[in-house]
Amino acid sequence: MIRVAIAGGTGYTAGELLRILLNHPMVEISAVLSSTLAGEMVSSVHKDLTGDTNLRFTSDLSSPQGRKEIDLIFLTLGHGLSKRYLDELNLPESCKIIDLGNDFRLDTHYKGEDFVYGLCELNREEIVKAKYIANPGCFATSILLALLPLAVDAKLNDDIHIHAITGSTGAGKSLSESTHFSYRDSNISVYKPFTHQHLGEIKRVLETISAKSLSSATQEHSAALGEIPNINFVPIRGDFTRGIFASIYTKITGDLTLEQVYSLYNSFYLGSPFVKISREPISMKEVVNTNKTLLHIESHNGYWHITSVIDNLLKGASGQAVQNMNLMFSIEESSALRLKGSAF
């Protein structure tokens, strides 16, 4: 059994981790950490788990309720808190880490090790060998999965336009004016246009792919491959609780038919259990409450339109974290992640 701990155990992503891991055949949850609720029942916060677990929150791994003998810790802390927390926690050398925050997505080095960017469909081989994983952001996951086949095949145009709408859980549990029901209900609003923090991840991944392609490219393709696409990303707050719908349009380098593009995507995601390519228009409800990504592609007058839908708390956070854990411990990648979508 894999003995795991969850730090920052009161938030939405921690709740989703618990829901998955309690049903994982290879996992024992050793500790759920909270500095403010030590001794309280986990189900007193995550009420959907009432009757499913008798776990209690513990303040740290050395307390009477905690256990030092853990194989993996999930960090579900606020952004910018993971590095400080790890320094204070003093984990055993053998303990693996999956950070669901943004601390290590760009600044990857920690105590002589590098955090591997945990986008399973891109870095599967590296994840299998990794000790530390930086779980991707939710917007970055949805957008990158829509663009990866084109990027790897050097077909991305240098101008990409993205509008993506997300549910209120993407903002976490902390209250603010924009998370209140009276603001969010029957309302949509743009926030952080062209400056969202997930842009850094998206650009870093595409730069890395471009550099690899450039090193192996023929002379005739090198000029196109050397340029990093200009990404115009406009995030939108939606009036629903969970899910991301990303609408992406761009041109494609080279003369490809729609059939060829579908073939490219199907080939790239062959063997990826959670990415599906649909010939029919897609909707967000098809993936909410699941670890799936659905992609749909259309073309018109030289432009290509790609839609991507995920659940921001699952494929965009906790589900992907468990998918990473499965790979790290050589478990079936989809273990405990065959979840039914709401659909209606």
C-alpha positions in Angstrom: 0.0 0.0 0.0 1.1 3.6 -0.7 0.9 5.6 2.5 -0.1 9.2 1.7 -0.6 12.5 3.5 -2.5 15.5 2.4 -1.3 18.9 3.5 -3.9 21.8 3.4 -6.6 19.3 3.9 -9.6 21.6 4.2 -9.9 23.0 0.6 -11.7 21.9 -2.5 -8.8 20.1 -4.1 -8.1 18.2 -0.8 -11.7 17.2 -0.7 -11.5 15.8 -4.2 -8.3 14.0 -3.4 -10.0 12.3 -0.4 -13.0 11.3 -2.5 -10.7 9.6 -5.0 -8.1 8.1 -2.6 -10.6 6.6 -0.2 -11.6 4.4 -3.1 -8.1 3.7 -4.4 -7.2 0.0 -3.9 -3.5 0.7 -3.4 -3.6 3.7 -1.1 -3.8 4.2 2.7 -4.4 7.8 3.8 -2.1 8.2 6.8 -2.7 11.9 7.6 -4.8 14.8 6.6 -3.0 18.0 7.8 -4.6 21.2 9.0 -3.1 23.5 11.6 -6.4 25.0 12.6 -8.7 21.9 12.8 -6.4 19.3 14.4 -8.5 16.7 16.1 -11.7 17.5 14.2 -13.3 14.9 11.9 -12.4 15.3 8.2 -16.1 14.8 7.4 -17.0 17.9 9.5 -15.4 19.9 6.7 -15.9 17.6 3.7 -19.5 16.7 4.5 -20.0 14.6 1.4 -17.6 12.1 3.1 -19.9 11.6 6.1 -20.1 7.8 6.7 -17.2 7.1 4.3 -14.2 7.8 6.7 -13.4 8.3 10.4 -10.2 10.2 9.6 -9.4 13.2 11.7 -7.3 16.3 10.9 -3.8 16.3 12.4 -1.5 19.4 12.8 1.7 17.7 11.6 3.3 14.4 10.9 4.9 14.1 14.3 1.7 14.6 16.3 0.0 11.5 18.0 -2.5 11.3 15.1 0.1 11.7 12.4 2.5 9.2 11.0 6.0 9.8 9.8 6.1 6.7 7.7 4.6 8.2 4.5 5.5 7.4 0.9 4.0 10.5 -0.7 2.6 13.9 0.4 0.1 15.9 -1.7 0.5 19.7 -1.1 -2.9 21.4 -1.6 -1.8 24.7 0.0 -2.3 28.3 -1.2 0.0 29.4 -4.1 3.4 30.5 -2.8 3.2 28.5 0.4 4.6 25.1 -0.6 8.3 25.9 -0.4 8.1 27.3 3.1 5.9 24.5 4.2 8.3 21.8 3.0 11.2 23.6 4.7 9.4 23.5 8.0 8.0 20.0 7.6 11.4 18.2 7.2 10.1 15.2 5.3 11.9 11.9 5.2 14.4 11.7 2.3 12.4 8.9 0.7 9.1 10.8 0.6 7.8 11.7 -2.8 5.9 15.0 -3.3 3.1 16.2 -5.6 2.5 19.9 -5.3 -0.9 21.2 -6.6 0.2 24.8 -6.1 2.2 26.9 -8.5 5.5 27.1 -6.5 7.5 24.6 -8.6 5.8 24.8 -12.0 8.4 27.4 -13.3 11.0 27.4 -10.5 11.5 23.7 -10.5 14.6 23.2 -8.3 14.4 22.1 -4.7 17.0 20.5 -2.5 19.1 19.0 -5.3 16.1 17.7 -7.2 13.9 19.1 -10.0 10.2 19.0 -10.0 8.8 17.4 -13.1 5.9 19.2 -14.8 3.1 16.7 -14.2 1.2 16.8 -17.5 0.9 13.1 -17.9 0.1 13.1 -21.7 3.4 15.0 -22.3 5.8 13.8 -19.7 4.7 10.3 -18.9 8.2 8.8 -19.0 9.7 11.5 -16.8 6.8 11.2 -14.3 7.4 7.5 -13.9 11.0 8.2 -12.7 10.2 11.4 -10.8 10.5 12.0 -7.0 8.8 15.4 -7.1 5.9 16.5 -9.3 4.5 20.0 -10.0 0.9 19.4 -10.9 -0.2 21.7 -13.7 -2.7 24.5 -13.4 -6.3 23.9 -14.5 -6.3 26.4 -17.4 -2.9 25.3 -18.5 -4.0 21.7 -18.6 -7.1 22.4 -20.7 -5.2 24.6 -23.1 -2.0 22.6 -23.5 -3.9 19.4 -24.1 -5.7 21.2 -27.0 -2.4 22.4 -28.5 0.1 19.6 -27.8 -0.4 17.6 -31.0 0.1 20.7 -33.1 3.1 21.9 -31.1 4.9 18.5 -31.2 4.4 18.2 -34.9 5.6 21.8 -35.4 2.2 22.9 -36.8 1.4 25.8 -34.4 0.9 29.2 -35.9 2.6 32.1 -34.2 -0.7 33.7 -33.2 -3.1 31.9 -30.9 -6.3 33.2 -29.4 -8.0 31.7 -26.4 -11.1 32.4 -24.4 -11.7 30.0 -21.5 -14.4 30.1 -18.9 -14.1 28.5 -15.5 -16.3 27.6 -12.6 -16.2 29.3 -9.2 -14.3 26.5 -7.4 -11.2 27.6 -9.4 -10.9 30.5 -7.0 -10.7 28.2 -4.0 -12.7 28.5 -0.7 -11.5 31.9 0.4 -14.2 34.5 0.1 -13.9 37.6 -2.1 -16.3 39.9 -3.9 -16.0 37.9 -7.1 -16.8 34.6 -5.4 -20.0 35.6 -3.6 -23.2 34.0 -5.0 -24.8 37.4 -5.5 -21.9 38.4 -7.8 -21.3 35.1 -9.5 -24.9 33.9 -10.2 -26.3 34.8 -13.7 -23.1 36.6 -14.4 -19.8 36.2 -16.4 -16.8 38.5 -16.2 -13.3 38.7 -17.7 -10.3 38.7 -15.3 -6.6 39.0 -15.8 -6.8 39.2 -19.6 -3.4 38.5 -21.3 -1.7 38.3 -17.8 -3.1 35.2 -16.1 -0.5 33.2 -14.1 -1.0 30.0 -16.1 0.3 31.7 -19.2 3.8 31.2 -17.8 3.3 27.4 -17.7 1.8 27.3 -21.2 4.6 29.3 -22.7 7.3 27.3 -20.9 5.9 24.0 -22.2 5.6 25.3 -25.8 9.1 26.8 -25.6 10.5 23.4 -24.5 8.7 21.6 -27.3 9.9 24.1 -29.8 13.5 23.8 -28.6 13.4 20.0 -28.9 11.8 20.2 -32.3 14.4 22.8 -33.4 17.3 20.6 -32.4 16.0 17.7 -34.6 14.4 19.7 -37.4 15.6 19.9 -41.0 17.0 23.1 -42.3 13.8 24.0 -44.2 11.7 23.9 -41.0 14.0 25.6 -38.6 12.8 29.1 -39.0 9.2 28.3 -38.2 10.2 26.1 -35.2 12.4 28.8 -33.6 9.5 31.1 -32.9 7.4 30.9 -29.8 3.7 31.5 -30.5 2.0 34.7 -29.3 -0.7 33.6 -27.0 -3.7 35.9 -26.4 -5.5 34.4 -23.4 -8.6 35.9 -21.9 -9.9 34.0 -18.8 -13.6 34.3 -17.9 -15.4 33.7 -14.6 -18.5 31.6 -15.2 -21.7 31.3 -13.1 -21.3 27.5 -12.5 -19.3 25.7 -9.8 -16.9 23.5 -11.7 -15.5 22.9 -15.2 -13.5 24.7 -17.8 -14.6 25.3 -21.4 -11.7 26.6 -23.6 -12.3 28.0 -27.1 -9.1 28.3 -29.1 -8.6 29.5 -32.6 -5.5 29.8 -34.8 -4.0 29.0 -38.1 -1.9 25.9 -38.7 1.5 25.8 -40.3 1.3 23.7 -43.4 -1.6 22.6 -45.6 -3.6 20.0 -43.6 -7.1 18.7 -44.1 -9.5 18.3 -41.3 -9.1 14.5 -41.6 -5.3 14.8 -41.3 -5.6 17.0 -38.2 -8.0 14.5 -36.5 -5.5 11.7 -37.4 -2.7 13.8 -35.8 -4.7 14.2 -32.6 -5.8 10.6 -32.4 -2.3 9.3 -33.0 -0.8 11.7 -30.4 -3.3 10.6 -27.7 -3.3 6.9 -28.5 -2.7 5.2 -25.2 -3.8 8.3 -23.1 -6.8 6.9 -21.1 -8.3 10.3 -20.3 -8.1 12.3 -23.5 -10.8 11.7 -26.1 -11.2 13.3 -29.5 -14.8 14.0 -30.5 -16.1 14.5 -34.0 -19.2 16.1 -32.6 -19.4 19.5 -30.7 -18.6 19.0 -27.0 -20.1 20.3 -23.8 -18.7 20.8 -20.3 -21.2 18.5 -18.6 -19.7 15.5 -20.4 -16.6 15.8 -18.3 -17.7 17.4 -15.0 -16.9 15.1 -12.1 -14.5 13.1 -14.2 -10.8 13.1 -15.0 -11.5 13.3 -18.8 -10.5 15.8 -21.4 -12.7 16.1 -24.5 -11.4 17.9 -27.6 -13.2 18.9 -30.7 -11.7 20.5 -33.9 -13.3 22.4 -36.7 -11.9 24.5 -39.7 -13.2 27.4 -41.6 -11.6 29.7 -44.2 -8.0 28.8 -43.1 -8.7 29.1 -39.3 -8.9 26.2 -36.9 -11.1 26.1 -33.9 -10.3 23.7 -31.1 -12.6 23.3 -28.0 -11.4 21.7 -24.9 -13.4 20.8 -21.8 -12.2 19.5 -18.4 -13.3 19.5 -14.7 -11.1 22.1 -13.1 -11.0 20.2 -9.8 -10.2 16.8 -11.3 -8.2 16.7 -14.6 -7.3 20.3 -13.7 -6.1 19.4 -10.2 -6.8 16.4 -7.9 -7.6 13.8 -10.6 -4.4 14.6 -12.5 -2.5 14.5 -9.2 -3.7 10.9 -8.6 -2.9 10.1 -12.2 0.6 11.3 -11.5 0.8 9.3 -8.3 -0.3 6.1 -10.2 2.5 6.6 -12.7 5.1 7.4 -10.1 4.3 4.1 -8.3 3.9 2.0 -11.4 0.2 1.5 -10.8 -2.4 1.3 -13.6 -2.7 5.0 -14.7 -6.5 5.0 -14.5 -6.7 3.4 -11.1 -9.5 5.0 -9.0 -10.1 7.5 -11.7 -12.9 5.9 -13.7 -15.5 8.5 -12.5 -18.9 9.0 -13.9 -19.7 12.4 -15.3 -22.9 14.3 -14.4 -24.0 14.5 -18.0 -27.4 16.1 -17.1 
